[in-house]
Amino acid sequence: MMNDETIIALATPSGMGAISVIRISGSKAISITEKLFKPKGNKILSKQKSHTVHLGNLMKNNFVLDEVLVTIFFGPNSYTGEDTIEISCHGSTYIQQKIIDLYIENGIRVATPGEFTLRAFLNGKMDLNQAEAVADLIASENEGSHNLAIQQMKSGFSNDLKKLRSELLHFSSMIELELDFSQEDVEFAERNEFKKLINKITKELGDLINSFSSGNVLKNGIAVAIAGKPNAGKSSLLNTLLNEDKAIVSNIPGTTRDSIEDSLIIDGIKFRFTDTAGLRKTDDVIESKGIEKTKEKIRQAKILIYLFDVNDTNLDEINSDIESFKRKDLSVILVRNKVDLEIVSKDLFKELKNLNFLEISANDNNSVNILKNKLLDEVNILNPHTDTIVSNSRHYQALINAMTAIKDVSNGLESNISGDLLSIDIRKSIEHLAEITGKITNDDVLGNIFSNFCIGK
């Protein structure tokens, strides 16, 4: 897949800025730059130390294109593992394009999306899991997704997988050795020890698989549905959370007929809030569709904020709604709203004490902060508190496939199947684990992964 062409691309976002960085990587990166760059003090660029920065002018036909800083990296001690040049120029879009055009005229090709990181992977500077983490790090919008990407780049996950593969490879080689001495009736792979290993791997794979639901929501944001009867204060709550008039607020029941969505970052965690149509029986066709949409949004949510009016509370309605939405992976937060307007009877308040709920005024920021803290508590409950959290769907599928193969190995051990069949199932599990780090892959998979990168990375 990799060739010996030298590539170039803008590494900073396109458009005008104070400074832009242009990256060149490949065997001709230094020699072509040496031809075009006139450093202060007449230095010879190729004789300078790696990881040094040099001031000078980038020239075209004795014409100065720009005064730039050139950083030189000799392979293999560079991001890509190849000789690499980074040019820091002034951020004019005209200058950016002129510099790139100059290099193209001198035989350098424009890089495809993700080609720099692809070369880093192919040159052994990182594994595929770490390469994907680079894209996640660039795309991170909050502390939660940033921390997940950093965790993946530190190679802890890769080391865990390497250890699992190594243990499986050892037993696989022992079983295959038995096949070579099948006439001798010897057992190199002690079966009881192998069963212990399979049980251990099954648990570790299960923990990784179970972490995906948490990793996915931390990476993409936690879906939170705000639901309840009409006029419970759902739209007011959304507006206060977002600190803007996002939703129309009215005393007329059924004002919100369609879902309104927006995101908010609370202590580094992204929450995706949806204000929904009020839950009630209605003959209005449009409102009915809005209520169906509400139910769909609740089905998609990880957290449900069920809001009810302090003065319009029907315990049967609350219990009925909560029961209808109940599922194992949904956290429900009961919120009693409009406490500043409370005129509820003492008898009803006694009944409400049986419910575990928060009390707020949706229009008051200090009051709503209580709800924000509760949301963060729910995230801590969702967090599996494992050293490694899986957030990549490709990794998740590979782990599922590896688990299936491991279960086949376990069943084979219990059934005392022949070593050759057992070896096939072990190899399958090893291959699925290897797919995550890129030990086993193909050009189509690599092309799909790196095509989603930004150009210049």
N, C-alpha and C positions, 0 to 999 in steps of 0.2 A: 504493500500500500504506500509506503514512504519512498520518495525518490530523492535524488541528490540536488534538486533545484533549490536555489536560494529564494526565500519568500520575504515579502514586505507587507506591512499593514499599519494603519493608524491604531495605536493601542489605547488612546484616550477617546472619549465620546466624540462623535462627529459634530461639527459646528464650531462657532467662534468661542475662544476662551483666552485666558492669559497665556497659558502654555499648552502645547500639545506634545505627545510622545509618539514617535514612529519607531516601530520595531522591525529589525531585519535579522533573519536567521538562516544559516546555511554555510556551505564551504566558501562562498564568495563574499560573504557579508563584510569581512574585514578588508579584503583586497579591493573591493569596489569602493568602499567608504574611504579608504586610503587615497584612492584616485580622485575622489570628489571633494574631500575635506582638507582644508588648509588650517592646521592647528596653530595656535600662537606658539612662538618659539621654534617653529619648523621641526616639530617632533615627527618621528616615523611611527605611525599608529601601531603597526604590527609588532613593534619592538617594545611597546609599553606593557606594563603589568596588567593582568586581568582584573576586572572590577575597579577600574580607574576611570575618572571623568576628565574630559579635555575640552577646553574652550577653543573655538575657531570659527571659520566661515565655511559654509557649504557653497561650492562654486559650480556654475554652469557656463562654460566658454568664457572664463575670466570675469564672469559677472557674479556678484555676490547675491545668492538667493536669500540667505539669512545668517545671522550670527547664532550659532547653536552650541549646545553642550552634547558631546558624544561620549557615551558610556560603552566601554568595551568589555566583553565577556568571552574568554576562550573556553571552547568545549574541552572536556565534558562538564566543566564546572559552570554551567549556565542553566537557565530554566528548561530549555529544549534539549540540552546535552550537546548542542552544536555551537560553533562560533556565532556569537550574537552581538549585534550593535543596537543601542537605543539612542535615538536622536531626540533631544529636548529642544523644540523650536518654539517660536512665537505662535500664538494660537489662531492666526489668521487662516481661514479656510483656503484662501488663495495660496499661502505659503505651504500648507499641508499638501495640497494637490500638486504643486510644483515640485516638491521634494520627492513625492511618490512617483510622479511622472519621470523625473530625472533618473531614478533607480531603474524604472521599467525600461527606459531607453538604453540602459547599460546591462540588460539581460536578466534583471530580477523580476520574479513573478509575484503578482498580488496573491496573498494568502487566502485560502478558503476559511469559512467559519470554523473556529476551533483548531486550526491546523498547527498552531504553535504548541498547544497542549497535547494534541495527538502525537506530535513528534517527541514531546517529553515522555509520553507513555511508551511509545515504540522504542525509545532509547533507554528505557528502564529507569527514568528519573522519578516515576510514580506509577502506581498500579491503576487499574481502571476505576476502582472505587474512589481513589483519591482524585483522579482526573474529573470525575463527575462532581465531586465535592467542590472543585474549583468553580464550576458553573453555578452550583448552589450558593457558594459564597458571594459571587458577583450579583446574584439575583436576590440575596437576602434583604428583607425590608425591615426586620426587627431583630431584637436581641435573641429571641428564641431560635429563629431560623439561622441566624449567624452562628450561634453556639453549636448547633447541630452540624453545620458545614465544617467548622473548625475541628470538631470532634472527629469527623470522617477524614479530614486531611492529616490528622496526627497519626493515622494508620493503626489506631487501636483495634478497630473493626477488622482491618486486614490481617493484623497479627493473630486475632482470635480465630479467623478462618484458616490461616496458615497452620495453626496448631491443630485444629480439627482435621484438616486434610493430612497433616503429617501422621497423626495417630491412625487414621484410616488406611493410609498408604502402607504403614508398617504391617498392619494385620493382613492387608491385601497381598503384600509380598510374601508373607508367611504362608497364606493359603495357597498361593500360586506355587510356592516351593513344595508344598505337600503334593500338588498335582504332578510335579516333576519326579517325585519319589513315590508315586501311587502304588508301585509294586511292593514297596517296603512296609506299607501300612504304618506310617509314622504321622504324628500330629505336631507340627511346628507352632501352629496358632492355638493356644490354649483357650478352649471354648468358653469356660466360665469367665475368664478375664475379658474376653471379647464381648460377652453379654453385658458386663459391667460398663465397658466402654460405650457400647451402643445405648445403654440407658442414660449415661452421662451426656452423650451427644444429643440424644433425643430431647433431654431437658434444656440444654443450651440452645438448640435450634428453636425449641418452643418459646423460650424467653425472647429470642430475637424476633421471631414471627409476631409474638404478642405485642412487642414494642412498636410495631409498624403503625398501628392505629393512633398512638400518641405522637410518634414522629411525624406522621403525615399531617396531623392537625397543627402541630407546632411549626412545621415548615410552611404550610399553606394558609394558616389561620384557623382559629376555632370557630365553627359555625354556631351562632347563638340565636335562637328564635325567641321573640318576645310575643307572647300570646295571652289571651284572656277575653273576657266579655267586652262588648262595645263600651266605650267611655271609661274603661278601667285606667286609662292614662298611659297607654302603650306608646303613642306618638310623642307625648310629652317626655316620657322617659328616654326615648331615642334621641330627641333634640337635646336634652340635658347631657346625656352621655357624650354626644358628638360636639356639644357646645355650639350648635347652630340650628337654625330652623329648617331642618331637613324634611320633616313630615308636617302635613297640615293638621292643626289641632282645632277641634270643634266639639261642641256639646251634642251635635246631631249624631245619633247612632248610625254606624255604617259609613262614616266619612272615609276611613281607610278601606279601599276596596281592592287594592293591589299591594303586593309586597314592596317595601322600601328597604334597600340595603345600603350599608356603608360599613367601613372598618375603623377600628380604634385600637391603638397600641397602649396597653396598660402594663407598666413595669416590664417592658421589653417583649411582651406577648401580644400577638395580633389576634384580635377578636373580630369576627365578621357578623355584625348584628343585622337581623331582619325584623322590621316592624310589620306585623301581619294584620289582616282583616279580623275584626272582632268575631268571636265564636258565639253564634246564636242561630236559632231556627228562623228562616226568612223565606218569603216567596219571591223576593227580588232575584231575578236570574243572574244579573251581574254580580250582586253581592254574594250569591251562592257560589259562583265560580271563584270569587276571592277567598271564601272560607275553605273551599277545596284546596286552593293554593296554600292557605295557611297550614292545613294538615300535611301537605307535601313538604313544606319547609320544615315542619317539626320532625318529620321522618328523616330529613337530611341533616338535622342539627345534632351536635354533641351535647349542647346545654340548652335547656328550655327554661326561660324566665316566665313563670306563670303569674301574671299580674291580676290582682282583684281589688276592687274599690272597697275601702274600709266601711262605707255606708251602704253598699249594695252587694252583700255577701250571702251567697247561698251555698251552704256546706255540701249539699247533695250535688250541685252543679260542679263545684271544685273537685270533689272526689270522683265524679263521673268522668270529667275531662282528663284528670291526671291518670286515671285507670286506663282510659282509652289510648293514651300516648305512651304508657309505660313500656319500656324495653331495657334490656340489660346494659346497653352502651349509651343510654341517655341519662344525663344528670338533670334533675329537676330542682329549680330554686323557686320556692313559693314567696311571693312578694305582696305584702298588704300595703296598698298605696293610699294617698290622700289622708295621712294621719293628722295633718294640720287642720282638716275639716271634719274630724271625727265627731259624730253624734250618735254612734251605735249604742244599742241597749246593752246593759250589763249582762243580761242572759246570753246574748249572742257572743259577747266577748268571752264568756266562760266556755262556750262551745269551741271558739276559735283557739283557745289555749291548747287544745288537743293536737293542733297542727304545728309543725315546725316551720316558721316563716320569718322573713325579715319585715320590718316596718319602715317605710320611707315616705317622703313627699317627692314625687317625680320632678317637681319644678325646682327643687333645692339641691344645689351642688354638693353641699356637705352631707346631706342625707343620702344622695346617690353614691357617694364614696363608700358607704357601707356595702352597697351592692357590688362595687368594683372589687373590694377586698374579698367578698364571697366568691366572685368569679375566679380570682387568683387562687383561692383555696381549692376550687374545683379542678383547676389545672394541675395542682399538686397531687390531687387524687388520681387524675388521668395519667400523670407521669409514672411510668413503671419503675423509676429509680434504679435502673440498671446502668452499668458502665457504658453500654453501647445501645443506642437507639437507632433503629432502621427507619429511614424516611424516603428511600428511593423505591419506586414500585417495581423496577427491574430486579433489584436485590431481593425484594419481598417474594417475587415469583420464583426466583432461583432457590430461595430458602424453602419455599413450599415444595418445590420439586425434590430438593435434597431430603426433606423430611419424609416424603413419600417413599423415596428409595431406601432410606434408613429403616422405615417401618417394614419394607420388604425384606431387608437384611434380618431384622429382628424376628419376623415370622419364619424366615428360612432357618434361623438358628433353632427356633422352637420345634420346627418340623424335621430338623436334622437333614436338610437337603444336601446334595453333593457340593463339594468345594468349588467346582467350576461354575455352578449356578450362583453360589454365594458370592463368588468373586465378581460376577457380572453386576450384581446389585450394589456391591461396595464401590465399584468403578463408577457407576451412575451417580452415586451420591458425591463422590470426589469431583466428578466433572461439573455437577451443578454448583458446588461451592467454588470451583475454579472460574466459573463464568462471571462471578461477582468481581473478582480482582483482575480478570482479563487473562489469566493463565491459559484459558481455553476460550477462544472467541473467533469471529470471522469478520471479514471486511464489511458485510452488510450491517452487522451490529455496531461496529465502530463508526461507520458512516452515519448511521441513525443517531448515535449518541453525540458525536462531535458536530453534526449539522445544526444542533440546537445551541451551540456556543455563539458568542458574539465574535465578529471578525476582529482580529488583533489579539485574541486570547486562544 
